[in-house]
Amino acid sequence: MKISKLLVVGISMLVGMAANAKNMISIHTDNVQLVLGVKSNGRIYQAYLGERLSEGTPLSLLFMPQANQTWPMPAGNEVYPVMGTEDYFEPALQLTHNNGNPTSVLKYVSHTQTARNGITETIVKLRDEKYPISVNLHYLAYTKEDVICQWAEISHGEAKPISLGRYASGMLYFEEPTYYLTEFSGDWAREMQMSQTQLNFGRKTIDTRLGTRAAMLAFPFFEVGLGSPVSENHGKVLMGTIGWTGNFRFTFEVDHDNQLRVLAGINPDASTYMLERGKTFKTPEFIFTLSTQGTGQGSRNFQRWALNHRLYMAQEDRMTLLNNWENTYFDFDEQKLNNLFGQAKNLGVDLFLLDDGWFGNRYPRNNDKAGLGDWQANRAKLPGGIPALVKGANEQGVDFGIWIEPEMVNPESELARKKPHWILRLPDREPYLFRHQLVLDLTNPEVQDFVFGVIDGLMKENPNIKFMKWDCNSPITNIFSPHLKARQGNLYVDYVRGLYAVLNRVQAKYPKLYMMLCSGGGGRCDFEALKYFTEFWCSDNTDPVERIYIQWAFSHFMPAKALCSHVTDWNKKASVKFRLDVDFSCKLGFDLDLKHLSADDLTYCQAAIKEYNRLKPVIFSPNLYRLVSPYETNHCALMRVNDHQTHALLFAYDLHPRYGETIINTHLQGLDPTATYRVREICLMPGHESRLPFHNQTFTGDYLHKVGLKVLGGNQLDSRIIELVKE
């Protein structure tokens, strides 16, 4: 009887809170809705996150308790909880005032909503009534793409700096029976390895503390299956990432009532930030989509959003290229490069990319132990400098691109000798070197000028440079900035802001410069960096089998237009056709000695490049359908479909089929079921005809969906590219 009375009292209190709820704020896309509301205590809470509700639904009812709901926690689902208040779990914000008080209570002040060009911006203003602390929560809802971005802006008017110990970009709440997390981890040459685990009571954290090469071990993406394991085509799944080219942290906390809190932001470890009066601390964007049709739909949401709103020059073409690195490494000269320009032209690519090893005189860059920081052409290798190379490439009919690593310095360099105070290194300690190099201090405006000057100097001297590969091979290994002096907690954050300051200057002055983001492979792969870069290097591992796994994982968030994939000599057990067919599904390049190719292989590559250029609109479409997973089978199949469902490409790869393995039909997706499609195998080796029984036949989209085609086989390292055209 006592329990019954307690429940009645609790429900009555909650009904009263619902009745007093005001300022209900709906943030929605075509299919997703986030609802916030202010309760009678003046604080703002998440009331709902899920499929979009029908028009006319009374949003205040979202604060009504459920029949089986137990006595509530004091704070509930507060949108931006602060450490030290009555919430018992991981907070979004931790700060210390001038007087040592370690908390704030943030109350609702007002909100605004503005719609433009398919984007609705919501700004919610919060303020502490006792201290001059303000937090503005920003939400961008991309209507057609079903993506929401959120971040916080923190400011204060206290006499002295306040200390920020935590500063999340956003927090989301879910109530489901079960939760399953897919995370992406790895290392050099095995990036973006996928694994799934069930989330139970307690806290699971994914984070990085590496600074510059932030994503070397943990990648800034996650998926949470809500109510069931993450699946490709079924079930509710939250897919999220953070736009930050530095240390990040995702926290997944399941409480005693089986409620899940998802927290995303900068990793606050070693980063207690001193915020000056009148300054604003802007957190990175937490970017997410909520799909009710598995990760397939979520991926298409992310890829369309990236192409429409984020990837730099997303609507422009992408250049095929020949890179010299795996051909020559550091051993080249002007004559050898001029010969490669001719090879590039004969191959049919658009651009030649000169990689590492072209600079340094007193400390020549003949290996990776010297020269970083001294960005003058090596006179012994290149007596005509870079201008002679640009001229030589252009005369042979290809554009020219160049490799740089401007944030780094070798101790064996003139720069390190002349400007030791520009380098991140611990006082009174021997520096720890990663790949024989150290990191320049981009918190220092002088260093920002220097790094910008590397690009500016090359472009002033060589205005016909079309492309730069921006590398970053070392994490921050010596965590001390001579420039910041007593405020070392600001280092990791201000370094990234210094990098963005440089990239903004580069983009403003050279808006048509294509740039590849690289970091010892895929160590940088976030959507904030891709505001400035046209593409990124997924991995130094170009073994086509390994690349299938790496690119499969990246495709959950990244469009094909951003994923650089090069044909190389890695895994010579695989034919050149298999290697190229893997790279054909992304942004295509080459990095091998063409003289070692057979006549048939060279002819195949030349013909495939022509086909690639013809089919770019389909290859780069955001409409990706992952049909057969290499994680679950000995094969891989995926397809791209254009927006009008008139043109599609199917990529089929046999990795390591078992002897006598039964091969079943692959069911296609994304086609118009009422249309008829002609199906043709393309990119065949010279003198070969398709052996597929359905080659050049017609089928309805309905048949291809429900019956499918036998596009996979029993031979190791075999591949097929199949084109479907609506008749």
Buried (B, 14 or more C-beta within 10 A) or exposed (E): EEEEEEBEEBBEEBEEBBEEBEEBBBBBBEBBBBBBBBBEBBBBBBBBBBEBBEEEBEBBEBBBBEEEBEEBBEBBBBBBBBBBBEBEBBBBBBBBBBEEEEBBBBBBBEBEBEEEEBBBBBBBBBBBEEBBBBBBBBBBBBBBBBBBBBBBBBBBEBEEBBBBBBBBBBBBBBBBEBBBBBBBBBEBBBBBBBEEEEBEEEBBEBBBBBBBBBBBBBBBBBBBBBBBBBBBBBBBBBBBBBBBBBBBBBBBBBBEEBBBBBBBBBBBEEBBBBBBBEEEBBBBBBBBBBBBBBBBBBBBBBBBBBBBBBBBBBEEEBBBBBBBBBBBBBEBEBEEBBEBBBBBBBBBBBBBBBBBBBBBBEBBBBEBBBBBBBBBBBEEBBEEBBEBBBBBBBEBEBBBBBBBBBBBBBBBBBBBEEBEEBBBBEEEEEBEBBBBBBBBBBBBEEBBEBBBBBBBEBBEEBEEBBBBBBBBBBBBBBBBBBBBEEBBBBBBBBBBBBBBBBBEBBBEEBEEBBBBBBBBBBBBBBBBBBBBBBBBBBBBBBBBBBBBBBBBBBBBBBBBBBBBBBBBBBBEEBBBBBBBBBBBBBBBBBBBBBEEBEEBBBBBBBBBBEBBBEBBEBBBBBBBBBBBBBEEBBBBBBBBBBEEBBBBBBBBBBBEBEEEBEBEEBBBBBBBEEBBBBBBBBBBBEEEEBEBEBBEEEBBBBBBBEEBBEBBBBEBBBBBBBBBBBE
